[in-house]
Amino acid sequence: MERFFLLVLSGCLGVSRVKADSLSPPVNVTIKEVKANSAVVSWDIPEGDPVIGFAITQQKKDVRMLRLIQEVNTTTRSCALWDLEEETDYIVHVQSVSMSGTSPLSEPLRFRTPKEAETQASKNEVTMEEVGQATQLRAGELIIIVVVLIMWAGVIALFCRQYDIIKDNEPNNNKDKAKNSSECSTPEHPRGGLLRSKV
């Protein structure tokens, strides 16, 4: 699928575009993954709209300069905003794009970028939920290890028991063999047989 990008920096707020009467503006516009210099905006499109792309306007609060990001031939429902300034307020609008034009602007979405130091600190923090998940994982691993060790101990004990039984039976077999051979022999002829007299 072909994708085209159009980035426009404009000195005024009014950007002339053809409006599509039947197209509804995007809904549920949200900002996530907000960092000092970037963020991700996402949205939903009402069902049935013949959307082929989107257009995003990004503006610093109280500043007339805005950035327009337009992408067509896509079903994407999110876009990365880059090159933002830390500790700055931004306003974002999203529009749907169809073959006949663009939808009205979505409701304005305001957000503020954090300081770079705050972003680094949040990366280094470990939440209690993550600690709990790690503890559950370790407990599960320990249970598996204990079960495997018990099974191996059982196998080794069974082997030792069988080995002892085999070893105990071996001398009895030798004694039986010795007994059988001694019954056939006489004191005079240890190899067995009768005395023959010379004629």
CYANA upper distance limits for C-alpha pairs under 8 A (distance plus 0.5 A):
  1 MET  CA     73 ASN  CA      7.45
  1 MET  CA     74 THR  CA      8.03
  2 GLU  CA     73 ASN  CA      6.58
  2 GLU  CA     74 THR  CA      8.33
  3 ARG  CA     71 GLU  CA      7.30
  3 ARG  CA     72 VAL  CA      6.45
  3 ARG  CA     73 ASN  CA      5.79
  3 ARG  CA     74 THR  CA      6.85
  4 PHE  CA     70 GLN  CA      8.44
  4 PHE  CA     71 GLU  CA      6.00
  4 PHE  CA     72 VAL  CA      6.13
  4 PHE  CA     73 ASN  CA      7.58
  5 PHE  CA     69 ILE  CA      7.67
  5 PHE  CA     70 GLN  CA      6.13
  5 PHE  CA     71 GLU  CA      5.23
  5 PHE  CA     72 VAL  CA      7.63
  6 LEU  CA     68 LEU  CA      8.16
  6 LEU  CA     69 ILE  CA      6.32
  6 LEU  CA     70 GLN  CA      5.42
  6 LEU  CA     71 GLU  CA      7.00
  7 LEU  CA     67 ARG  CA      7.59
  7 LEU  CA     68 LEU  CA      6.02
  7 LEU  CA     69 ILE  CA      5.26
  7 LEU  CA     70 GLN  CA      6.92
  8 VAL  CA     67 ARG  CA      6.30
  8 VAL  CA     68 LEU  CA      5.47
  8 VAL  CA     69 ILE  CA      7.24
  9 LEU  CA     65 MET  CA      7.74
  9 LEU  CA     66 LEU  CA      6.45
  9 LEU  CA     67 ARG  CA      5.19
  9 LEU  CA     68 LEU  CA      6.83
 10 SER  CA     15 VAL  CA      8.41
 10 SER  CA     65 MET  CA      6.44
 10 SER  CA     66 LEU  CA      6.17
 10 SER  CA     67 ARG  CA      7.00
 10 SER  CA     68 LEU  CA      8.28
 11 GLY  CA     64 ARG  CA      7.01
 11 GLY  CA     65 MET  CA      5.37
 11 GLY  CA     66 LEU  CA      7.40
 12 CYS  CA     64 ARG  CA      6.26
 12 CYS  CA     65 MET  CA      6.53
 12 CYS  CA     66 LEU  CA      7.77
 13 LEU  CA     64 ARG  CA      6.65
 13 LEU  CA     65 MET  CA      7.55
 13 LEU  CA     66 LEU  CA      7.28
 17 ARG  CA    101 GLY  CA      7.76
 17 ARG  CA    102 THR  CA      7.65
 18 VAL  CA    100 SER  CA      8.15
 18 VAL  CA    101 GLY  CA      5.52
 18 VAL  CA    102 THR  CA      6.82
 19 LYS  CA    100 SER  CA      8.18
 19 LYS  CA    101 GLY  CA      5.61
 19 LYS  CA    102 THR  CA      5.41
 19 LYS  CA    103 SER  CA      6.41
 19 LYS  CA    104 PRO  CA      7.54
 20 ALA  CA     98 SER  CA      7.96
 20 ALA  CA    100 SER  CA      6.17
 20 ALA  CA    101 GLY  CA      5.18
 20 ALA  CA    102 THR  CA      5.68
 20 ALA  CA    103 SER  CA      6.03
 21 ASP  CA    103 SER  CA      7.72
 22 SER  CA     49 ASP  CA      8.45
 22 SER  CA    103 SER  CA      8.40
 23 LEU  CA     49 ASP  CA      6.60
 23 LEU  CA     50 PRO  CA      8.17
 23 LEU  CA     96 SER  CA      7.81
 23 LEU  CA     98 SER  CA      8.20
 23 LEU  CA    102 THR  CA      7.64
 23 LEU  CA    103 SER  CA      5.49
 23 LEU  CA    104 PRO  CA      8.20
 24 SER  CA     45 ILE  CA      8.49
 24 SER  CA     46 PRO  CA      7.43
 24 SER  CA     49 ASP  CA      7.72
 24 SER  CA     96 SER  CA      7.98
 24 SER  CA    103 SER  CA      6.12
 24 SER  CA    104 PRO  CA      7.29
 25 PRO  CA     45 ILE  CA      8.02
 25 PRO  CA     94 VAL  CA      7.94
 25 PRO  CA     95 GLN  CA      6.19
 25 PRO  CA     96 SER  CA      6.62
 25 PRO  CA    103 SER  CA      5.74
 25 PRO  CA    104 PRO  CA      5.81
 25 PRO  CA    105 LEU  CA      6.33
 25 PRO  CA    106 SER  CA      5.64
 26 PRO  CA     43 TRP  CA      6.73
 26 PRO  CA     44 ASP  CA      6.17
 26 PRO  CA     45 ILE  CA      5.46
 26 PRO  CA     46 PRO  CA      7.35
 26 PRO  CA     94 VAL  CA      6.94
 26 PRO  CA     95 GLN  CA      6.66
 26 PRO  CA     96 SER  CA      6.82
 26 PRO  CA    105 LEU  CA      8.36
 26 PRO  CA    106 SER  CA      6.18
 27 VAL  CA     43 TRP  CA      6.39
 27 VAL  CA     44 ASP  CA      5.70
 27 VAL  CA     45 ILE  CA      6.70
 27 VAL  CA     46 PRO  CA      7.73
 27 VAL  CA    106 SER  CA      7.28
 28 ASN  CA     42 SER  CA      8.36
 28 ASN  CA     43 TRP  CA      5.73
 28 ASN  CA     44 ASP  CA      6.32
 29 VAL  CA     41 VAL  CA      7.50
 29 VAL  CA     42 SER  CA      6.15
 29 VAL  CA     43 TRP  CA      4.76
 29 VAL  CA     44 ASP  CA      7.51
 29 VAL  CA     94 VAL  CA      8.11
 29 VAL  CA    106 SER  CA      8.13
 29 VAL  CA    107 GLU  CA      8.37
 29 VAL  CA    109 LEU  CA      7.67
 30 THR  CA     41 VAL  CA      6.21
 30 THR  CA     42 SER  CA      5.90
 30 THR  CA     43 TRP  CA      6.83
 30 THR  CA    109 LEU  CA      7.80
 31 ILE  CA     39 ALA  CA      7.35
 31 ILE  CA     40 VAL  CA      6.20
 31 ILE  CA     41 VAL  CA      5.05
 31 ILE  CA     42 SER  CA      6.91
 31 ILE  CA    111 PHE  CA      8.03
 32 LYS  CA     39 ALA  CA      6.75
 32 LYS  CA     40 VAL  CA      5.80
 32 LYS  CA     41 VAL  CA      6.90
 32 LYS  CA     42 SER  CA      8.29
 33 GLU  CA     38 SER  CA      8.35
 33 GLU  CA     39 ALA  CA      5.86
 33 GLU  CA     40 VAL  CA      6.39
 34 VAL  CA     38 SER  CA      6.63
 34 VAL  CA     39 ALA  CA      4.79
 34 VAL  CA     40 VAL  CA      7.34
 34 VAL  CA    113 THR  CA      6.90
 34 VAL  CA    114 PRO  CA      8.19
 35 LYS  CA     39 ALA  CA      6.42
 35 LYS  CA     86 GLU  CA      8.49
 35 LYS  CA    113 THR  CA      6.58
 35 LYS  CA    114 PRO  CA      6.77
 35 LYS  CA    116 GLU  CA      8.05
 35 LYS  CA    119 THR  CA      6.63
 36 ALA  CA     84 LEU  CA      7.53
 36 ALA  CA     85 GLU  CA      7.05
 36 ALA  CA     86 GLU  CA      5.03
 36 ALA  CA     87 GLU  CA      7.64
 36 ALA  CA    113 THR  CA      5.68
 36 ALA  CA    114 PRO  CA      5.54
 36 ALA  CA    115 LYS  CA      6.05
 36 ALA  CA    116 GLU  CA      5.65
 36 ALA  CA    119 THR  CA      7.14
 37 ASN  CA     82 TRP  CA      6.75
 37 ASN  CA     83 ASP  CA      5.98
 37 ASN  CA     84 LEU  CA      4.81
 37 ASN  CA     85 GLU  CA      6.01
 37 ASN  CA     86 GLU  CA      6.46
 37 ASN  CA    113 THR  CA      7.72
 38 SER  CA     80 ALA  CA      7.65
 38 SER  CA     81 LEU  CA      5.96
 38 SER  CA     82 TRP  CA      5.07
 38 SER  CA     83 ASP  CA      6.80
 38 SER  CA     84 LEU  CA      6.09
 38 SER  CA    113 THR  CA      8.41
 39 ALA  CA     80 ALA  CA      6.39
 39 ALA  CA     81 LEU  CA      5.69
 39 ALA  CA     82 TRP  CA      7.28
 40 VAL  CA     78 SER  CA      7.29
 40 VAL  CA     79 CYS  CA      6.13
 40 VAL  CA     80 ALA  CA      4.89
 40 VAL  CA     81 LEU  CA      6.29
 41 VAL  CA     78 SER  CA      6.02
 41 VAL  CA     79 CYS  CA      5.94
 41 VAL  CA     80 ALA  CA      6.91
 41 VAL  CA     81 LEU  CA      7.73
 42 SER  CA     77 ARG  CA      6.19
 42 SER  CA     78 SER  CA      4.53
 42 SER  CA     79 CYS  CA      6.98
 43 TRP  CA     77 ARG  CA      6.15
 43 TRP  CA     78 SER  CA      6.90
 44 ASP  CA     77 ARG  CA      6.96
 45 ILE  CA     49 ASP  CA      7.85
 45 ILE  CA     96 SER  CA      8.21
 50 PRO  CA     98 SER  CA      6.43
 50 PRO  CA     99 MET  CA      8.43
 51 VAL  CA     96 SER  CA      6.68
 51 VAL  CA     97 VAL  CA      6.11
 51 VAL  CA     98 SER  CA      5.26
 51 VAL  CA     99 MET  CA      8.37
 52 ILE  CA     72 VAL  CA      6.12
 52 ILE  CA     73 ASN  CA      5.63
 52 ILE  CA     74 THR  CA      6.51
 52 ILE  CA     75 THR  CA      7.46
 52 ILE  CA     96 SER  CA      8.28
 52 ILE  CA     97 VAL  CA      6.29
 52 ILE  CA     98 SER  CA      5.71
 52 ILE  CA     99 MET  CA      7.68
 53 GLY  CA     70 GLN  CA      8.14
 53 GLY  CA     71 GLU  CA      6.00
 53 GLY  CA     72 VAL  CA      4.45
 53 GLY  CA     73 ASN  CA      6.14
 53 GLY  CA     74 THR  CA      5.87
 53 GLY  CA     75 THR  CA      7.13
 53 GLY  CA     76 THR  CA      8.14
 53 GLY  CA     96 SER  CA      6.68
 53 GLY  CA     97 VAL  CA      5.44
 53 GLY  CA     98 SER  CA      7.34
 54 PHE  CA     70 GLN  CA      6.38
 54 PHE  CA     71 GLU  CA      6.06
 54 PHE  CA     72 VAL  CA      6.86
 54 PHE  CA     94 VAL  CA      7.51
 54 PHE  CA     95 GLN  CA      6.11
 54 PHE  CA     96 SER  CA      5.05
 54 PHE  CA     97 VAL  CA      5.51
 55 ALA  CA     68 LEU  CA      7.42
 55 ALA  CA     69 ILE  CA      6.09
 55 ALA  CA     70 GLN  CA      4.70
 55 ALA  CA     71 GLU  CA      6.88
 55 ALA  CA     94 VAL  CA      6.28
 55 ALA  CA     95 GLN  CA      5.55
 55 ALA  CA     96 SER  CA      6.87
 55 ALA  CA     97 VAL  CA      7.28
 56 ILE  CA     67 ARG  CA      8.49
 56 ILE  CA     68 LEU  CA      6.12
 56 ILE  CA     69 ILE  CA      5.54
 56 ILE  CA     70 GLN  CA      6.80
 56 ILE  CA     92 VAL  CA      7.46
 56 ILE  CA     93 HIS  CA      6.20
 56 ILE  CA     94 VAL  CA      5.05
 56 ILE  CA     95 GLN  CA      6.82
 57 THR  CA     66 LEU  CA      7.11
 57 THR  CA     67 ARG  CA      6.09
 57 THR  CA     68 LEU  CA      5.03
 57 THR  CA     69 ILE  CA      6.92
 57 THR  CA     92 VAL  CA      6.19
 57 THR  CA     93 HIS  CA      5.78
 57 THR  CA     94 VAL  CA      7.06
 58 GLN  CA     66 LEU  CA      6.11
 58 GLN  CA     67 ARG  CA      5.57
 58 GLN  CA     68 LEU  CA      6.93
 58 GLN  CA     90 TYR  CA      7.40
 58 GLN  CA     91 ILE  CA      6.44
 58 GLN  CA     92 VAL  CA      5.20
 58 GLN  CA     93 HIS  CA      7.31
 59 GLN  CA     63 VAL  CA      7.56
 59 GLN  CA     64 ARG  CA      7.92
 59 GLN  CA     65 MET  CA      6.96
 59 GLN  CA     66 LEU  CA      4.93
 59 GLN  CA     67 ARG  CA      6.83
 59 GLN  CA     90 TYR  CA      6.10
 59 GLN  CA     91 ILE  CA      5.77
 59 GLN  CA     92 VAL  CA      6.98
 60 LYS  CA     64 ARG  CA      8.19
 60 LYS  CA     65 MET  CA      7.84
 60 LYS  CA     66 LEU  CA      7.59
 60 LYS  CA     88 THR  CA      7.79
 60 LYS  CA     89 ASP  CA      6.47
 60 LYS  CA     90 TYR  CA      4.95
 60 LYS  CA     91 ILE  CA      6.74
 61 LYS  CA     88 THR  CA      8.47
 61 LYS  CA     89 ASP  CA      5.97
 61 LYS  CA     90 TYR  CA      5.78
 61 LYS  CA     91 ILE  CA      6.74
 72 VAL  CA     97 VAL  CA      7.77
 84 LEU  CA     88 THR  CA      8.47
 84 LEU  CA    113 THR  CA      8.24
 85 GLU  CA    113 THR  CA      7.62
 86 GLU  CA    113 THR  CA      5.71
 86 GLU  CA    114 PRO  CA      6.12
 86 GLU  CA    115 LYS  CA      5.79
 86 GLU  CA    116 GLU  CA      7.21
 87 GLU  CA    112 ARG  CA      6.80
 87 GLU  CA    113 THR  CA      5.41
 87 GLU  CA    114 PRO  CA      5.48
 87 GLU  CA    115 LYS  CA      6.05
 88 THR  CA    112 ARG  CA      5.92
 88 THR  CA    113 THR  CA      5.97
 88 THR  CA    114 PRO  CA      8.20
 89 ASP  CA    110 ARG  CA      7.54
 89 ASP  CA    111 PHE  CA      6.26
 89 ASP  CA    112 ARG  CA      4.83
 89 ASP  CA    113 THR  CA      7.17
 90 TYR  CA    110 ARG  CA      6.15
 90 TYR  CA    111 PHE  CA      6.00
 90 TYR  CA    112 ARG  CA      6.63
 91 ILE  CA    108 PRO  CA      6.74
 91 ILE  CA    109 LEU  CA      5.97
 91 ILE  CA    110 ARG  CA      5.03
 91 ILE  CA    111 PHE  CA      7.18
 92 VAL  CA    108 PRO  CA      6.27
 92 VAL  CA    109 LEU  CA      5.60
 92 VAL  CA    110 ARG  CA      6.97
 93 HIS  CA    105 LEU  CA      6.38
 93 HIS  CA    106 SER  CA      5.92
 93 HIS  CA    107 GLU  CA      7.06
 93 HIS  CA    108 PRO  CA      5.78
 93 HIS  CA    109 LEU  CA      7.00
 94 VAL  CA    105 LEU  CA      6.39
 94 VAL  CA    106 SER  CA      5.83
 95 GLN  CA    102 THR  CA      6.87
 95 GLN  CA    103 SER  CA      5.93
 95 GLN  CA    104 PRO  CA      6.75
 95 GLN  CA    105 LEU  CA      5.70
 95 GLN  CA    106 SER  CA      6.74
 96 SER  CA    102 THR  CA      6.09
 96 SER  CA    103 SER  CA      5.69
 96 SER  CA    104 PRO  CA      8.42
 97 VAL  CA    101 GLY  CA      6.41
 97 VAL  CA    102 THR  CA      4.94
 97 VAL  CA    103 SER  CA      6.96
 98 SER  CA    102 THR  CA      6.55
114 PRO  CA    118 GLU  CA      6.84
114 PRO  CA    119 THR  CA      7.22
115 LYS  CA    119 THR  CA      6.99
116 GLU  CA    120 GLN  CA      6.92
117 ALA  CA    121 ALA  CA      6.67
118 GLU  CA    122 SER  CA      6.68
119 THR  CA    123 LYS  CA      6.94
120 GLN  CA    124 ASN  CA      7.02
121 ALA  CA    125 GLU  CA      6.86
126 VAL  CA    130 GLU  CA      7.04
126 VAL  CA    131 VAL  CA      7.63
127 THR  CA    131 VAL  CA      7.01
128 MET  CA    132 GLY  CA      6.62
129 GLU  CA    133 GLN  CA      6.72
130 GLU  CA    134 ALA  CA      6.64
131 VAL  CA    135 THR  CA      6.65
132 GLY  CA    136 GLN  CA      6.70
133 GLN  CA    137 LEU  CA      6.65
134 ALA  CA    138 ARG  CA      6.66
135 THR  CA    139 ALA  CA      6.63
136 GLN  CA    140 GLY  CA      6.71
137 LEU  CA    141 GLU  CA      6.72
138 ARG  CA    142 LEU  CA      6.60
139 ALA  CA    143 ILE  CA      6.76
140 GLY  CA    144 ILE  CA      6.87
141 GLU  CA    145 ILE  CA      6.71
142 LEU  CA    146 VAL  CA      6.60
143 ILE  CA    147 VAL  CA      6.69
144 ILE  CA    148 VAL  CA      6.71
145 ILE  CA    149 LEU  CA      6.67
146 VAL  CA    150 ILE  CA      6.66
147 VAL  CA    151 MET  CA      6.72
148 VAL  CA    152 TRP  CA      6.73
149 LEU  CA    153 ALA  CA      6.60
150 ILE  CA    154 GLY  CA      6.67
151 MET  CA    155 VAL  CA      6.75
152 TRP  CA    156 ILE  CA      6.64
153 ALA  CA    157 ALA  CA      6.57
154 GLY  CA    158 LEU  CA      6.57
155 VAL  CA    159 PHE  CA      6.64
156 ILE  CA    160 CYS  CA      6.66
157 ALA  CA    161 ARG  CA      6.66
158 LEU  CA    162 GLN  CA      6.72
159 PHE  CA    163 TYR  CA      6.53
160 CYS  CA    164 ASP  CA      6.63
161 ARG  CA    165 ILE  CA      6.84
162 GLN  CA    166 ILE  CA      6.72
163 TYR  CA    167 LYS  CA      6.63
164 ASP  CA    168 ASP  CA      6.48
165 ILE  CA    169 ASN  CA      6.74
166 ILE  CA    170 GLU  CA      6.85
167 LYS  CA    171 PRO  CA      7.91
168 ASP  CA    172 ASN  CA      7.85
169 ASN  CA    173 ASN  CA      6.88
170 GLU  CA    174 ASN  CA      7.00
171 PRO  CA    175 LYS  CA      6.65
172 ASN  CA    176 ASP  CA      6.58
173 ASN  CA    177 LYS  CA      6.74
174 ASN  CA    178 ALA  CA      6.64
175 LYS  CA    179 LYS  CA      6.52
176 ASP  CA    180 ASN  CA      6.66
177 LYS  CA    181 SER  CA      6.80
178 ALA  CA    182 SER  CA      6.65
179 LYS  CA    183 GLU  CA      6.73
180 ASN  CA    184 CYS  CA      7.37
181 SER  CA    185 SER  CA      7.23
182 SER  CA    186 THR  CA      8.29
182 SER  CA    190 PRO  CA      8.32
184 CYS  CA    191 ARG  CA      8.34
184 CYS  CA    192 GLY  CA      5.94
184 CYS  CA    193 GLY  CA      8.15
185 SER  CA    189 HIS  CA      6.78
185 SER  CA    190 PRO  CA      5.53
185 SER  CA    191 ARG  CA      5.97
185 SER  CA    192 GLY  CA      4.13
185 SER  CA    193 GLY  CA      7.24
186 THR  CA    190 PRO  CA      6.04
186 THR  CA    191 ARG  CA      8.04
186 THR  CA    192 GLY  CA      6.19
186 THR  CA    193 GLY  CA      7.99
189 HIS  CA    193 GLY  CA      7.34
189 HIS  CA    194 LEU  CA      8.42
